[in-house]
Amino acid sequence: MGSIDAVAAAAAAFVGSHLVLSHLLRRRLVDAIGEAPFQGVYSVVALLTFAWLVVAYRKAPLTAPLWPVGDGLWAVVTVVMLIASILLMGSFIRNPAFPTGGRPGSFPDAARGVYAVTRHPMMWSFALWGLCHVVVFPVAKNIVVAVAIVVLALVGSALQDRKKQRLQPDLWPAWEAKTSYLPFAAIAAGRARLGGFGLHALLGGLVVWLAASWAHLPLSGWPAGIWRWL
């Protein structure tokens, strides 16, 4: 029989190894062993710690929910997850935060679409996913895993800003001036304008939202999203 402590240990290893290898030790390790071997080490560590987390989660007991979850919470979470899906799919096109392999980065002329919302749309989609899963499934082991994902996404994106400032000092600060870390902050401040979402974000996000929420029933045994009411 597993325990919540085992889930917490696995989650800490998964998050900690990502942050340490991506930021604190990345440059030293790349200088020592090269980019390709580093990517291999990074991938192996990520897979091992993720596998540990999955096994620990499955073995941990299912505790009582910390609060009741009714249709009102489900409705809010369903809408938020659609936003998260749009942010995720929009982040795959012209994302300056993606690694460039040492080549000059490509930056949009203006922050439009998901980048007007936040310059880290992928990371915020993961964070919203974690928060939503805490809200509708408030059992101990799920809270530990979901909070770990939130921490990894938000701390990782903040550290990514620092790394990009160092690697692209002539480009990244200008991009930061047009965008915001916090969602909608740049729009509220007048630095960006809401709009310009492409079909890859809107239609792609809708498809992912429908498919992922539908998959909850066969994978977990309970319906999610709009499928709870259909």
C-alpha positions as CSV (number, residue, x, y, z in Angstrom):
1,M,0.0,0.0,0.0
2,G,1.3,3.4,-0.9
3,S,1.0,6.7,0.9
4,I,0.5,10.4,0.3
5,D,4.1,10.9,1.5
6,A,5.3,8.8,-1.4
7,V,3.3,10.9,-3.8
8,A,4.8,14.0,-2.4
9,A,8.3,12.6,-2.6
10,A,7.8,11.6,-6.2
11,A,6.2,15.0,-7.1
12,A,9.1,16.8,-5.4
13,A,11.6,14.8,-7.4
14,F,9.7,15.4,-10.7
15,V,9.4,19.1,-10.2
16,G,12.8,19.6,-8.6
17,S,14.7,17.7,-11.3
18,H,13.0,19.7,-14.0
19,L,13.9,23.0,-12.4
20,V,17.4,22.1,-11.5
21,L,18.3,20.6,-14.9
22,S,16.5,23.3,-16.9
23,H,18.0,26.2,-15.1
24,L,20.5,25.8,-12.2
25,L,22.7,23.1,-13.8
26,R,21.9,23.3,-17.5
27,R,24.7,25.5,-18.6
28,R,27.3,23.6,-16.6
29,L,26.2,20.2,-17.8
30,V,26.0,21.3,-21.4
31,D,29.5,22.7,-21.2
32,A,30.7,19.5,-19.6
33,I,29.0,16.8,-21.8
34,G,27.5,18.7,-24.8
35,E,23.9,19.6,-25.8
36,A,22.8,16.2,-27.2
37,P,24.0,14.1,-24.2
38,F,22.4,16.6,-21.8
39,Q,19.1,16.3,-23.6
40,G,19.4,12.5,-23.2
41,V,20.1,12.8,-19.5
42,Y,17.3,15.3,-19.1
43,S,14.8,13.0,-20.9
44,V,15.8,9.9,-18.8
45,V,15.5,11.8,-15.5
46,A,12.1,13.2,-16.6
47,L,10.8,9.8,-17.6
48,L,12.0,8.1,-14.5
49,T,10.6,10.7,-12.1
50,F,7.3,10.8,-14.0
51,A,7.0,7.0,-13.8
52,W,7.7,7.1,-10.1
53,L,5.0,9.8,-9.7
54,V,2.4,7.7,-11.7
55,V,3.2,4.5,-9.6
56,A,3.1,6.4,-6.3
57,Y,-0.2,8.1,-7.3
58,R,-1.9,4.8,-8.2
59,K,-0.8,3.1,-5.0
60,A,-1.8,5.9,-2.7
61,P,-5.1,5.7,-0.9
62,L,-8.2,7.6,-2.0
63,T,-9.0,10.0,0.8
64,A,-12.3,11.8,1.4
65,P,-12.8,15.0,-0.6
66,L,-12.0,18.2,1.3
67,W,-15.1,20.0,0.0
68,P,-18.3,19.1,-1.9
69,V,-18.2,19.5,-5.7
70,G,-21.4,20.4,-7.4
71,D,-22.5,21.5,-10.8
72,G,-21.6,25.1,-10.1
73,L,-17.9,24.3,-9.6
74,W,-17.9,22.0,-12.6
75,A,-19.4,24.7,-14.8
76,V,-16.7,27.2,-13.8
77,V,-13.9,24.6,-14.3
78,T,-15.3,23.6,-17.7
79,V,-15.1,27.1,-19.0
80,V,-11.6,27.7,-17.5
81,M,-10.4,24.5,-19.1
82,L,-11.6,25.7,-22.5
83,I,-9.5,28.8,-22.0
84,A,-6.5,26.7,-21.0
85,S,-6.9,24.6,-24.1
86,I,-6.9,27.7,-26.3
87,L,-3.8,28.9,-24.6
88,L,-2.1,25.5,-25.1
89,M,-2.9,25.2,-28.8
90,G,-2.1,28.8,-29.5
91,S,1.3,28.5,-27.8
92,F,2.6,26.1,-30.5
93,I,2.8,28.8,-33.2
94,R,5.5,31.5,-33.2
95,N,6.3,31.1,-29.5
96,P,9.4,33.1,-28.6
97,A,9.8,31.0,-25.4
98,F,10.6,27.8,-27.4
99,P,14.3,26.8,-27.5
100,T,16.1,27.9,-30.6
101,G,19.2,25.9,-30.4
102,G,21.4,29.0,-30.2
103,R,19.8,30.6,-33.2
104,P,18.3,34.1,-33.0
105,G,14.7,33.8,-31.8
106,S,11.6,34.8,-33.8
107,F,9.4,37.4,-32.2
108,P,6.0,38.6,-33.4
109,D,5.7,42.2,-34.2
110,A,3.0,42.7,-31.6
111,A,1.5,40.6,-28.8
112,R,-1.7,39.2,-30.3
113,G,-3.8,36.2,-29.6
114,V,-2.6,34.0,-26.7
115,Y,0.5,36.2,-26.3
116,A,-1.6,39.2,-25.6
117,V,-3.0,37.2,-22.7
118,T,0.4,36.1,-21.4
119,R,3.8,35.5,-22.8
120,H,3.8,32.0,-21.3
121,P,0.5,30.6,-22.6
122,M,1.6,27.0,-22.5
123,M,2.8,27.2,-18.9
124,W,-0.4,29.0,-17.8
125,S,-2.5,26.3,-19.5
126,F,-0.7,23.7,-17.4
127,A,-1.2,25.8,-14.3
128,L,-4.9,26.3,-15.0
129,W,-5.2,22.5,-15.5
130,G,-3.7,21.9,-12.1
131,L,-5.9,24.4,-10.4
132,C,-9.0,23.1,-12.0
133,H,-8.2,19.5,-11.0
134,V,-7.7,20.6,-7.4
135,V,-11.2,22.3,-7.4
136,V,-13.2,19.4,-8.8
137,F,-11.2,16.5,-7.3
138,P,-10.0,17.7,-3.9
139,V,-8.5,14.4,-2.5
140,A,-5.0,14.4,-1.0
141,K,-3.0,12.6,-3.7
142,N,-4.6,14.6,-6.5
143,I,-4.0,17.9,-4.7
144,V,-0.3,17.0,-4.3
145,V,0.2,16.2,-8.0
146,A,-1.9,19.1,-9.3
147,V,-0.1,21.6,-7.1
148,A,3.2,20.2,-8.2
149,I,2.2,20.9,-11.9
150,V,1.2,24.4,-10.9
151,V,4.5,25.1,-9.2
152,L,6.5,23.6,-12.1
153,A,4.6,25.7,-14.6
154,L,4.7,29.0,-12.8
155,V,8.1,28.9,-11.3
156,G,9.5,27.4,-14.5
157,S,8.1,30.2,-16.6
158,A,9.5,32.9,-14.2
159,L,12.9,31.2,-14.4
160,Q,12.6,31.1,-18.1
161,D,12.2,34.8,-18.2
162,R,15.5,35.2,-16.4
163,K,17.2,32.8,-18.7
164,K,15.9,34.5,-21.8
165,Q,17.0,37.9,-20.5
166,R,20.5,36.5,-20.3
167,L,20.5,34.6,-23.6
168,Q,18.6,37.2,-25.6
169,P,19.4,40.6,-24.0
170,D,18.6,42.5,-27.1
171,L,15.2,40.8,-27.8
172,W,13.6,39.4,-24.7
173,P,13.3,42.6,-22.6
174,A,11.5,44.2,-25.6
175,W,9.1,41.2,-25.7
176,E,8.5,41.5,-22.0
177,A,7.6,45.1,-22.4
178,K,4.8,44.1,-24.8
179,T,3.5,41.2,-22.8
180,S,2.9,40.1,-19.3
181,Y,3.7,37.2,-17.0
182,L,0.3,37.3,-15.4
183,P,-2.7,36.6,-17.7
184,F,-4.4,39.8,-19.0
185,A,-2.1,42.1,-17.2
186,A,-0.6,43.6,-20.4
187,I,-4.1,44.1,-21.8
188,A,-5.2,45.8,-18.6
189,A,-2.1,48.1,-18.7
190,G,-2.7,48.9,-22.4
191,R,0.5,47.2,-23.7
192,A,-1.5,44.6,-25.6
193,R,-4.9,44.3,-27.2
194,L,-7.2,41.3,-26.9
195,G,-7.8,39.6,-30.3
196,G,-6.0,38.1,-33.2
197,F,-6.6,34.4,-32.1
198,G,-5.9,32.1,-35.0
199,L,-7.9,29.0,-35.9
200,H,-5.1,26.9,-34.5
201,A,-5.8,28.4,-31.1
202,L,-9.6,28.6,-31.2
203,L,-10.5,25.5,-33.2
204,G,-7.6,23.5,-32.0
205,G,-8.4,24.5,-28.4
206,L,-12.0,23.5,-28.8
207,V,-11.0,20.1,-30.2
208,V,-8.5,19.4,-27.4
209,W,-11.1,20.6,-24.8
210,L,-13.8,18.3,-26.1
211,A,-11.5,15.3,-26.6
212,A,-9.7,15.6,-23.3
213,S,-12.9,16.0,-21.3
214,W,-14.5,13.1,-23.1
215,A,-11.5,10.9,-22.3
216,H,-12.1,11.3,-18.6
217,L,-15.0,8.8,-18.6
218,P,-13.1,5.8,-20.2
219,L,-9.9,6.6,-18.4
220,S,-11.1,7.6,-14.9
221,G,-14.6,6.3,-14.8
222,W,-16.3,9.7,-14.3
223,P,-17.5,12.3,-16.8
224,A,-15.9,15.7,-17.1
225,G,-16.6,19.0,-19.0
226,I,-19.8,19.3,-21.0
227,W,-20.1,15.5,-21.1
228,R,-21.4,15.7,-17.5
229,W,-24.6,17.2,-18.9
230,L,-24.9,15.4,-22.3
